[in-house]
Amino acid sequence: MFASTPSTAAEPGASPTLIHVAVGVVTDSSGRILISQRPAHAHQGGLWEFPGGKVEAGETVCEALDRELQEELGIRPQRASRLLRVPHDYGDKRVLLDIWRLQGFTGSPHGREQQPVRWVAPAELHAYRFPAANRPIVRALTLPDQYLITPDPARMDEVAFLGRLEQRLASGVRLVQFRAHGLDESAYRKLALRIAGLTRAHGAQLLLNAAPEVALDLGVGLHLSSRRLRTLGRRPAPESMLVAASCHDAEELALASRLRLDFAVLGPVAPTATHPAAAGLGIQRFAELIHDCPMPVYALGGMDKHWLDPVKTARGQGIAAIRALWSP
């Protein structure tokens, strides 16, 4: 377990003391998520949040989470796994959210402090106003655990390409990156428009691995290559638009975090079919690199569905792949 951050007063003129907060994502048998509303008089009052509270001196995070959930909701976690660690500076307060996903609990959740509580489907979370520090939690809970990257359509018939993509969408794929370095910009835009129609019809999200203006023009998400990521000094699109990046090391993950991107892809984790002799990061190094990354991160490179459990145990969001997710 992790020791709590000591609670000490800040010196005059110094940054506010970092407050370590244990946060629990509580779900029911149908997958709904429990949120509660902060009191009007509290910091960030009136906004909705995920339950939890300050880690007191001498407590581990799990001990604090157990205590806070009893006090707030009348429940006790049975098991929990780490989801994210999110630092955030509000100006007047600095927090480190240590977020854990509950795998079962005892008791019947209710607002023991008379706070409003509500069970919400993940897709409905965006309808609620959360503190800014909760934004990465909402993103992690609304992203799927599989991220399909399309093969280059220049190497296959367009009708066959679109047919296969529609099959994958019909089978449940809900997050797609259109990557086509073999097409010129005009052909890329034309095919991207057709793909956008397919993904929209299936309720899936599309990201374009292209220049930011192309994604902005088409009204879809943006996936940044690591090369393009390194050229940026600020987020290249509004927060209403999904923006992700390919990363290969701690430096690129840190840059994606500073730019407040929505998620990242990290790899290669394992040897790939195209580079079988090249050593990947390995799942242990993947876990180390994303340990304190305040955003969802997918594992890329040699991934198939057998990697889902190890990646999630390592605190990854899931897997990103071309071949394994493109084939039936």
N, C-alpha and C positions, 0 to 999 in steps of 0.2 A: 504494500500500500504506500501511499504518498503522504509525507508529513505536511501539515498545514503551514501556511505562511503566517509568521508571527504578527500579532496585531499591535502595532506601535504607532504613536502619533508622528506625523511628518513635521520636520523643521519648518519654521516660517520661510516662505518663498520656495520651498522644495515641492516636488511633485507629490500629489496625494499618495498615501500608502497603498500598496497593492492589496486588494481584498480577495482572498481565495474563496471561491464559491463552489459548492458541490451542487450539481444540477442533475435531476433525474428525468429521463424520457419514459413516461408510464404509458403502456399500451394495453388495450383490452383484447379479447379473443377475436374480434373482428378487425383489428388493426388500427382502431381509432386511437388518438393520442390525447392525453389529459393536459389541459392548460388551465391556468388560473389568472385572475386579474389582480394586479397590484393595487393596494389602497391608494386613494387619491392623494393622501398626504405624504406618501413615500417617494423616494427617488424613482424617477420614471413612473410616477403614479398614474393609474388609469390604464396603463398598457397591459397586455397579456404576456404571460411568461410560462416557462416550464418550471415545475416546482423544485425547490431546493433552498439553500441558504449558506451562510458563512461557515467556513471550516474554523472551528475554535482552536485555540492553543492546545496542543497535546492530542488532538484528534487526527485520525487518518481521514482521507476523503470518504471512504466507505462508511466509517463510523458517523461522520457528519451527515452523509446522505440518509442513512438509516434513521438518525435522530430527527432530521428536518422533515422527512416524509411522514414520520409518526406524528410530529407536532402539527404539520400543515394539513395532512390528508387522512390520518388514522390508518396508514398502511405500513408494512415492512417489506423491503425487497427480499426476495429469495435468492436471486442471482442477478448480477449486473456485469456488463462489459463496457469498456471505455468506448466512447463515440468520438469526442473531440476535446481539445483544450484550446480555449479561445481567450486571448488577452484583448482587452479593450479599454481605451482611455476616453472617458466622457468629458474630460477637462476638469470637472470638480470631483471626479471619482475614477479610480483605476481598478479594474476587476480582472481576475483570471477565472474564467468559467471552466470547471472540470466536469465535463458532461458524460454521463453514463446512461446506457440503455438497459432498462430492467427486463430480465427474462423471468417474469413471474413475480407475484407479490401476494401477501396475505392481508386480509382486511377488505373493507369496502370503502373506496375513496370518497371522501366528502370534505367540504371546506370547514375544517375545525376552527378556523379563525374568522368564520363568517365571510370569507372571500368567495366570490363567484368562481365556480369551476365548470368546465365544459369539456365533453368528449368531442373531438373534431377529427374528421378524416384527413389524412395527410394532404390531399389535394386542396382542402379548404383552408389550410393554414395561412395562405397568402391573403385571405380576406380579413385577417386580424392584424392589429398593430402591435408589434413587439419592440422591446428596446433594441437599439442597434447591435448590441453584443449578441443578440439571439439570432441575427440574420444567418450566420453559417449553420446553426442548428436546423433552422427551417429548411435551408437548402439541402442539407444532408438527408433530412427526413422525406423530402419530396423527389429526390433523385433515385432512379432505379439502381440495381446492383450490376447491370450489364450495359456497356457502352459499345455499340457497333460502329466500327470504322469501315467505310465502304472500300472495296478494292478499286483499282483504277479502271473506270469505265471505258477508257480509250482502248483497252485490251479485249473488250467483248462487245457483242451486239447490244445496242441501247435498249431494244425491246426486252431482250433477255435480262439485262441489268435491272431494269425497272420492275420486271416480273419477279425476279428473285427478291428485290427489296420489299415489294409488296407482300411476298410470302413471309419474310422475316417480321414485318410489322404485324401481319395477321397472327403470327405465332406468339406475339407478346413483346417484341422489342419496342422500347419506348424512348430510347435516346440514340441518336444517329449523328455521326460526323461524316459529312460529304468531303472526301479527300480525293482530288483528281489532278495531280500535277502534270498529267499527260495531255490535258485540254488547255486550249487558249482561253482567254477571259470570256470571249463571246460565247463559245461553246459551253464553258463552265456555267455561266449565268443562265443560259437556256435550260440546261439540264437541272440546275439547282432549283429553278422555278417549278419544274415538274416534280422533283423530289419533295419540295416544300408542300405541294398539294397532297402528295401521298401521306407524308407524315402528319399533316394537319387532319386529314380524314381519319387517321387511326389514333388520334390523340397523343401522338409522340412529339418529342422535341428534336429539332434539327439544328445542328451547328455547322457552319461552313468553315473549312480550313482554307481561308482565302483572305484577301485584304479586308480590313474592317469596313470599308465603304460598301463592299459587295453585300455583306451581311446586313448592314444598316439599310441599304436600298431594298433588300428583299424582306426585311422585317423578321429575320430569324436570328438564331444564336451565332456566336463566333468562337472558333477554336484557333488559338494562336500557336504557331510553331515556336519551338524554343528560340530560333533565330529571330523571329519577329518579336517575341516576348522581350528579348534583351535590348531591343531598340526603344522600348516604351518608357516614358516617365510618369504616365498616369493611365488610369483605366480607359480603354479606347471606345467604350460604349456606355450608355446609361444603365443604371442598375436594374431597370425593367427588362433588360436583355441579358440572356444567359451568355457568359463569357468564360472560357476555359483555356488552359494552356498545356502544352507538352513540356515536361521537365525531366532532367536527367540527374540532377544533383541538388544538394542543399541550397546552393546559391540561387538556382532557378526557382525552387520552391519558395524561398524567402522573397524573391522578387514578385512572384505571383501573389503572394500574401500581401505585400505592400501595395500592390495595385488593386487589391480588394476584388480579385477574381472569384468566380463562383465555385470552381473546382479545378483540379489539376489531374493530369495523367503522368505517372512516374514509371520509367523503365529504361532499358529492358530489365525485367525481373528474372526471367529464365531465358535460356538459349532459344532462338527462333528458327523456323524452317529456312528462312533466307540466310541466317548467320548461325548455323548449328555449332560452330567451333568457338563462337564468342561467348565468354562467360557473362552471365547476367548479374544483377545486384544480389540476387538471392532474397528469400523472404525475410530473413533476419535483418539484413541491411535496409530493405524496404521499410520494415517496421521502425527501425531506428530513425530513418530520414523523416518519416511522417509523424513521429511521436508527438511533437509539439507544433505541427502544422495546423493552423486554425481554419482549415477548409477540407471538404471531402477530397480524397485522392484515390484514383483508380490505378490498379496495377496493369502494366502493359508489357508485352514481350513473352511469347511462349505460353500465353494464357488460354485455358479452356475452362469449362464449367467445373472441372474437378478442383480448380484453384479457388473457387469462391469461398469455401470455409476457411482455408489457411489465410487468405487475404483479409477476410473479415476479422479473424482472430488477431491479425496483426494491426487491426484498426483501420483497414482500408475500406473504401466505399464499395468496392467490387472490382470487376475485371473489365478491361477494354481490349478488344481484339478485332482482327479482320477475319481470318480464315475460320476460327472456331465459332464465330457468331454469324458468319455469312452462309456457311453450309447448313443444309437442313438438319 
